[in-house]
């Protein structure tokens, strides 16, 4: 029986993995002109690729598991930044 490996999160996960997935997703979105409905799927796929190839290449199960975290963290970071920027702009519009 193949046991699920012990996963240790480290600085790679937050400082390098998630921003790489975010940048890759945005580059694909801009250069391939992907409809907005497919962007979360692209983020999850990019997260899994980055996680399996670079982060957790010794255990595929751990790579897939952490890849979903990379993808969802990238989506959440982008959504949060976009919402915050919209709120800031709406409060600081010049009065007509």
C-alpha positions as CSV (number, residue, x, y, z in Angstrom):
1,X,0.0,0.0,0.0
2,X,1.3,3.4,-1.0
3,X,1.0,5.9,1.8
4,X,0.6,9.6,1.3
5,X,3.9,11.3,2.0
6,X,4.4,13.8,4.8
7,X,4.3,17.3,3.3
8,X,6.3,20.1,4.8
9,X,5.4,23.6,3.6
10,X,8.3,25.9,3.3
11,X,9.2,29.3,2.0
12,X,9.0,28.0,-1.6
13,X,5.2,27.6,-1.3
14,X,4.4,31.1,-0.4
15,X,7.2,33.3,-1.8
16,X,8.0,31.5,-5.1
17,X,5.3,28.9,-6.0
18,X,2.2,31.1,-5.8
19,X,3.6,34.1,-7.5
20,X,5.0,31.9,-10.3
21,X,1.6,30.4,-10.8
22,X,0.0,33.9,-10.8
23,X,2.4,35.2,-13.4
24,X,2.1,32.1,-15.6
25,X,-1.7,32.4,-15.5
26,X,-1.7,36.1,-16.3
27,X,0.8,35.5,-19.2
28,X,-1.4,32.8,-20.7
29,X,-4.5,34.9,-20.2
30,X,-2.9,37.9,-22.0
31,X,-1.0,36.1,-24.8
32,X,-3.5,33.4,-25.6
33,X,-6.7,35.5,-25.2
34,X,-8.4,32.9,-23.0
35,X,-12.0,33.6,-22.0
36,X,-12.4,34.6,-18.3
37,X,-14.3,31.4,-17.5
38,X,-11.3,29.2,-18.1
39,X,-8.8,31.2,-16.1
40,X,-9.4,29.3,-12.8
41,X,-8.8,26.0,-14.6
42,X,-5.6,27.4,-16.1
43,X,-4.5,28.5,-12.6
44,X,-5.1,25.0,-11.2
45,X,-3.3,23.3,-14.1
46,X,-0.4,25.7,-13.8
47,X,-0.3,25.2,-10.0
48,X,-0.1,21.4,-10.5
49,X,2.6,21.6,-13.2
50,X,4.7,24.0,-11.1
51,X,4.2,21.9,-8.0
52,X,4.9,18.5,-9.5
53,X,7.9,19.7,-11.6
54,X,9.6,22.1,-9.2
55,X,8.2,21.8,-5.7
56,X,7.4,18.2,-4.9
57,X,8.9,16.2,-7.7
58,X,9.8,13.3,-5.4
59,X,6.1,12.5,-4.7
60,X,3.5,13.0,-7.4
61,X,0.6,12.7,-4.9
62,X,2.1,15.5,-2.8
63,X,2.7,17.5,-6.0
64,X,-0.9,17.3,-7.0
65,X,-2.2,18.0,-3.5
66,X,0.0,21.1,-3.2
67,X,-0.6,22.1,-6.8
68,X,-4.3,22.8,-5.9
69,X,-3.1,25.0,-3.1
70,X,-0.8,26.9,-5.4
71,X,-3.6,27.4,-8.0
72,X,-6.2,28.5,-5.4
73,X,-3.8,30.8,-3.6
74,X,-2.9,32.5,-6.9
75,X,-6.6,32.9,-7.8
76,X,-7.4,34.3,-4.4
77,X,-4.5,36.7,-4.4
78,X,-5.4,38.0,-7.8
79,X,-9.1,38.4,-6.9
80,X,-8.3,40.1,-3.6
81,X,-5.9,42.6,-5.2
82,X,-8.4,43.3,-8.0
83,X,-11.2,43.9,-5.5
84,X,-9.1,46.1,-3.3
85,X,-7.9,48.2,-6.3
86,X,-11.5,48.7,-7.5
87,X,-12.6,49.8,-4.0
88,X,-9.7,52.2,-3.6
89,X,-10.4,53.7,-7.0
90,X,-14.1,54.1,-6.3
91,X,-13.4,56.0,-3.1
92,X,-10.8,58.2,-4.5
93,X,-12.5,59.3,-7.8
94,X,-12.5,63.1,-8.3
95,X,-15.9,64.7,-7.8
96,X,-17.6,66.1,-10.9
